[in-house]
Amino acid sequence: MNASEVLRRLGEGRPLVHHLTNYVTVNLVANATLATGALPVMANAIEEVEEMVATASALVINMGTLDGTWVEAMILAGKEANRRGIPVVLDPVGAGATRFRTETSEKLLSEISFAAMCGNAGEVSTLAGLAAEVRGVESIGGDAREAVEKAARSLGTTVAATGEVDYVCDGERLFAVKNGHPLMGRIVGSGCASTAVVGCFAAAAGDGGVETVAASLSYFGLAGEISAQGASGPGTFEPLLLDALAALAADPDGLDGRLVVEELPLA
C-alpha cells in the first residue's frame, strides 16, 4: 500500500493510536499523530492501559522516560494488543546508553510481538549485537544499514534505523529512505514523532510491513523538507513540520511521486 492510499484511509477512518510515550516529547508526538490523520491517546496508568489499547488500532511504545511502573504498563498494553491482533511499534530510546534501557528493550522484545521497531543507528546496532555508541538518547556511532539487516533477521520483524538516510528491512527486503532535512536532527523529539507516524500508518494498513514503514518515514521526511524551506532555525521549524504533515495528509494526491525510496540488495 502506498503512502497516499494510507493517508486517505487515515483521513476517512481516523483510527485511534495509543501511545505509551515519554514526557519530554509527548506534545509533539500527539500533534504529529493528529496532523497525520489519526487520533492520539496518551494513557500510561497500569490501571487502564489494557482497556485503552483494546479500543485502539495501533500501539506505540516509546522508552524515552523509563521507570519500573512504565515498563509494567508497556508489557500489559503490549500483550493485550497482541491478544487482539493490534500492531505494536517499539521505539527503544536510549538502548545501549544504560544497562536498564538495554535490558528493558530486550525484555519488551522477548515478551511482546512487535510489528515494527524504529530507532537510531546506535540503538538498533545495540539490539542487533553490533558495536555502537549511544550517548544519552543520541546515536554517536553504528552502521545503520548493517544493523537493520541483522536486527530484522534476528528479531523477526520490520526494523528501521533513522538518520541522514533511513534504512528499513524485514529480513527479506531492504529500503533506503532519502527524504529529510538536517533541521530534523536539531529539534528534540523528531525521532519520537517519526515513530508516531509509523504507528499511524500501521493503524491504517493493519500491519508494520517493510513497505508501510518505508512509506511512513518517507512521508515524514518530505514534511521535513517542506517545513525547512520556511524555517529560520529549529524554533520555527517544529510548528512548520506539523503544518507540512497536515497539508500532505489533507491532499495526498501526487505525494508518492515526491517520495525518494530506493530498494537495495541485501548483504
C-alpha positions as CSV (number, residue, x, y, z in Angstrom):
1,M,0.0,0.0,0.0
2,N,1.5,3.4,-1.0
3,A,1.6,6.5,1.2
4,S,-1.2,8.4,-0.5
5,E,-3.6,5.4,0.0
6,V,-2.6,5.1,3.7
7,L,-3.2,8.8,4.3
8,R,-6.6,8.6,2.6
9,R,-7.5,5.7,4.9
10,L,-6.3,7.7,7.9
11,G,-8.4,10.7,6.9
12,E,-11.5,8.7,6.4
13,G,-11.2,6.3,9.4
14,R,-9.4,8.5,12.0
15,P,-8.1,5.5,13.9
16,L,-7.0,5.7,17.5
17,V,-3.3,5.3,18.2
18,H,-2.4,4.6,21.8
19,H,1.0,6.0,22.8
20,L,3.0,4.9,25.8
21,T,5.5,7.6,25.3
22,N,7.8,9.9,27.2
23,Y,7.0,13.2,28.9
24,V,9.8,15.1,27.1
25,T,8.2,14.8,23.6
26,V,4.6,13.9,24.4
27,N,3.1,17.1,22.9
28,L,5.0,16.8,19.6
29,V,4.1,13.1,19.4
30,A,0.4,13.8,20.0
31,N,0.3,16.6,17.5
32,A,2.2,14.6,14.8
33,T,-0.3,11.8,15.2
34,L,-3.2,14.3,14.8
35,A,-1.6,16.0,11.8
36,T,-1.1,12.7,10.1
37,G,-4.8,11.9,10.4
38,A,-5.1,9.6,13.4
39,L,-6.4,10.3,16.9
40,P,-3.8,10.2,19.7
41,V,-4.3,9.0,23.3
42,M,-1.5,9.1,25.9
43,A,-2.5,6.7,28.6
44,N,0.2,5.0,30.7
45,A,-1.5,4.1,34.0
46,I,-1.3,0.4,34.7
47,E,-5.0,0.6,35.8
48,E,-6.2,1.4,32.3
49,V,-3.7,0.5,29.6
50,E,-5.3,-2.8,28.7
51,E,-8.7,-1.3,28.5
52,M,-7.5,1.7,26.5
53,V,-5.4,-0.3,24.0
54,A,-8.5,-2.5,23.3
55,T,-10.1,0.5,21.6
56,A,-7.0,1.4,19.6
57,S,-5.9,0.5,16.0
58,A,-2.2,0.6,16.9
59,L,0.0,0.8,20.0
60,V,3.3,2.8,20.0
61,I,5.8,2.0,22.9
62,N,8.4,4.7,23.4
63,M,11.1,4.2,26.0
64,G,12.2,7.8,26.3
65,T,11.5,8.2,30.0
66,L,11.6,4.9,31.9
67,D,10.8,3.6,35.3
68,G,9.6,0.2,36.6
69,T,5.9,1.2,36.6
70,W,6.2,2.4,32.9
71,V,7.8,-0.9,32.0
72,E,5.0,-2.9,33.6
73,A,2.4,-0.8,31.8
74,M,4.2,-1.3,28.5
75,I,4.1,-5.1,28.9
76,L,0.5,-5.1,29.9
77,A,-0.5,-3.0,27.0
78,G,1.7,-4.8,24.5
79,K,0.4,-8.3,25.5
80,E,-3.2,-7.1,25.3
81,A,-2.6,-5.6,21.8
82,N,-1.0,-8.9,20.7
83,R,-4.0,-10.8,22.0
84,R,-6.3,-8.6,19.9
85,G,-4.2,-8.5,16.8
86,I,-3.4,-4.8,17.1
87,P,0.0,-3.8,15.6
88,V,2.6,-2.7,18.1
89,V,5.6,-0.4,17.3
90,L,8.6,0.0,19.5
91,D,11.0,2.9,19.8
92,P,13.9,1.6,22.0
93,V,15.0,5.1,23.0
94,G,18.5,5.0,24.6
95,A,19.1,1.3,24.2
96,G,22.9,1.0,24.6
97,A,23.2,4.0,26.8
98,T,22.5,2.2,30.1
99,R,22.1,-1.3,31.3
100,F,18.5,-0.6,32.3
101,R,17.5,0.7,28.9
102,T,19.2,-2.2,27.1
103,E,17.7,-4.8,29.3
104,T,14.3,-3.2,29.1
105,S,14.4,-3.3,25.3
106,E,15.4,-6.9,25.3
107,K,12.6,-7.7,27.8
108,L,10.0,-6.0,25.7
109,L,11.2,-7.7,22.6
110,S,11.0,-11.1,24.3
111,E,7.5,-10.7,25.8
112,I,5.7,-8.7,23.1
113,S,5.4,-9.4,19.4
114,F,6.2,-6.1,17.5
115,A,5.0,-5.2,14.1
116,A,8.0,-2.9,13.7
117,M,10.9,-1.4,15.7
118,C,12.2,2.1,14.9
119,G,15.3,3.6,16.4
120,N,18.5,5.4,15.6
121,A,21.6,3.6,14.3
122,G,23.2,3.2,17.8
123,E,20.0,1.8,19.3
124,V,19.4,-0.7,16.5
125,S,23.0,-1.7,16.4
126,T,23.0,-2.4,20.2
127,L,19.9,-4.7,19.8
128,A,21.5,-6.4,16.8
129,G,24.6,-7.2,18.9
130,L,26.8,-4.9,16.9
131,A,29.3,-2.3,18.2
132,A,27.7,1.1,18.7
133,E,27.9,4.2,20.8
134,V,24.8,5.8,22.3
135,R,25.3,9.0,24.4
136,G,22.1,9.8,26.4
137,V,19.5,9.1,23.8
138,E,21.6,10.2,20.8
139,S,23.4,7.9,18.4
140,I,27.1,8.6,18.1
141,G,28.0,5.6,16.0
142,G,26.7,2.5,14.3
143,D,26.3,1.2,10.8
144,A,22.6,1.7,10.2
145,R,22.3,-0.5,7.1
146,E,24.1,-3.4,8.6
147,A,22.2,-3.0,11.8
148,V,18.7,-3.1,10.3
149,E,19.5,-6.2,8.3
150,K,20.9,-8.1,11.2
151,A,18.2,-6.9,13.7
152,A,15.4,-7.7,11.3
153,R,16.7,-11.3,10.8
154,S,17.3,-11.9,14.5
155,L,14.1,-10.3,15.8
156,G,11.8,-11.5,13.0
157,T,10.2,-8.1,12.5
158,T,10.5,-4.9,10.4
159,V,13.3,-2.7,11.7
160,A,14.0,0.9,10.8
161,A,17.1,2.9,11.6
162,T,16.6,6.7,11.2
163,G,19.3,9.1,10.3
164,E,20.6,11.1,7.3
165,V,19.3,8.2,5.3
166,D,16.7,5.9,6.9
167,Y,17.1,2.2,6.4
168,V,14.2,-0.2,6.7
169,C,14.4,-4.0,6.5
170,D,12.2,-7.0,7.3
171,G,14.9,-9.6,6.7
172,E,13.9,-10.2,3.1
173,R,13.7,-6.7,1.6
174,L,15.8,-3.5,2.3
175,F,14.8,0.1,1.6
176,A,16.7,3.3,1.8
177,V,14.5,6.4,2.5
178,K,16.2,9.5,1.3
179,N,13.7,12.2,2.1
180,G,14.5,14.5,5.1
181,H,16.4,17.6,6.1
182,P,19.2,18.3,8.7
183,L,16.9,20.5,10.8
184,M,15.0,17.4,11.7
185,G,18.0,16.4,13.9
186,R,18.0,19.8,15.7
187,I,14.7,19.5,17.5
188,V,14.1,17.2,20.4
189,G,11.5,14.6,19.6
190,S,11.8,14.3,15.8
191,G,12.6,10.6,16.2
192,C,9.7,10.1,18.6
193,A,7.4,11.9,16.1
194,S,8.6,9.7,13.2
195,T,7.8,6.6,15.2
196,A,4.4,8.0,15.9
197,V,3.8,8.4,12.2
198,V,4.9,4.8,11.7
199,G,2.3,3.9,14.3
200,C,-0.4,5.9,12.3
201,F,0.5,4.1,9.1
202,A,0.4,0.7,10.9
203,A,-3.0,1.6,12.2
204,A,-4.4,2.3,8.8
205,A,-2.6,-0.5,6.9
206,G,-3.2,-3.1,9.7
207,D,0.5,-4.1,9.8
208,G,4.0,-2.9,10.1
209,G,5.3,-4.3,6.9
210,V,8.5,-3.0,5.3
211,E,6.8,-1.0,2.6
212,T,4.4,0.5,5.1
213,V,7.2,1.6,7.4
214,A,9.3,2.9,4.5
215,A,6.3,4.9,3.2
216,S,5.6,6.5,6.6
217,L,9.2,7.6,7.1
218,S,9.4,9.0,3.6
219,Y,6.2,11.0,4.1
220,F,7.7,12.3,7.4
221,G,11.0,13.2,5.7
222,L,9.2,15.0,2.9
223,A,7.3,17.1,5.5
224,G,10.7,17.9,7.0
225,E,12.0,19.1,3.6
226,I,8.9,21.3,3.0
227,S,9.0,22.8,6.5
228,A,12.7,23.6,6.3
229,Q,12.0,25.9,3.3
230,G,10.2,28.4,5.5
231,A,12.2,27.9,8.7
232,S,14.9,30.2,10.0
233,G,16.0,27.7,12.6
234,P,14.8,24.9,14.9
235,G,12.5,27.1,16.8
236,T,10.4,27.9,13.7
237,F,10.9,24.5,12.1
238,E,8.9,22.5,14.6
239,P,5.5,24.1,14.1
240,L,6.1,24.2,10.3
241,L,6.8,20.5,10.4
242,L,3.3,19.9,11.9
243,D,1.8,22.2,9.2
244,A,3.5,20.2,6.5
245,L,2.4,16.8,7.9
246,A,-1.2,18.1,8.0
247,A,-1.1,19.6,4.5
248,L,0.3,16.5,2.9
249,A,-2.2,14.3,4.7
250,A,-5.1,16.5,3.7
251,D,-4.1,16.4,0.0
252,P,-2.2,13.2,-0.6
253,D,-2.7,13.1,-4.4
254,G,0.7,13.2,-6.1
255,L,2.5,12.5,-2.9
256,D,4.1,9.3,-4.0
257,G,6.0,10.9,-6.8
258,R,7.8,13.1,-4.3
259,L,8.9,10.2,-2.1
260,V,12.5,9.1,-2.5
261,V,12.6,5.4,-1.5
262,E,15.2,3.0,-3.1
263,E,15.2,-0.7,-2.7
264,L,18.6,-2.1,-2.1
265,P,20.1,-5.6,-2.3
266,L,20.6,-7.4,1.0
267,A,24.1,-8.2,2.1
